Amino acid sequence: MKMTLVVDTEDIKGLEAAYKMVTTMCRQYDVRVGSSSSEKRFGKIAFIKALRAYMKQQMDGVEHGEIKFEDMRSLRGAKHFADRIYIDGWKPLI
């Protein structure tokens, strides 16, 4: 996406709106820009890998008898997996 932005230096509200727009776009599209500590962002491929890792973790747990097949859909397991990503950051296991 390409964009040309023209701002009027005498329009303070316009400058604030332009700043907010550019900051938002940088957070969404520029991986070099860090997100705030309350936001965790990663791309589509990393998200797919995280889902695949979660599915593998659940299946391995069933195969080793650590969890029951019926409990694979539990919110607790998903929460533990999400907490690990949220706290430690995403580190692909696969």
Secondary structure, DSSP 8 states (H G I E B T S, - for coil): --------TT-HHHHHHHHHHHHHHHHHH-TTS---TT-----HHHHHHHHHHHHHHHHHHHHTTSS-GGGGG-HHHHHHHHHHHHHH------
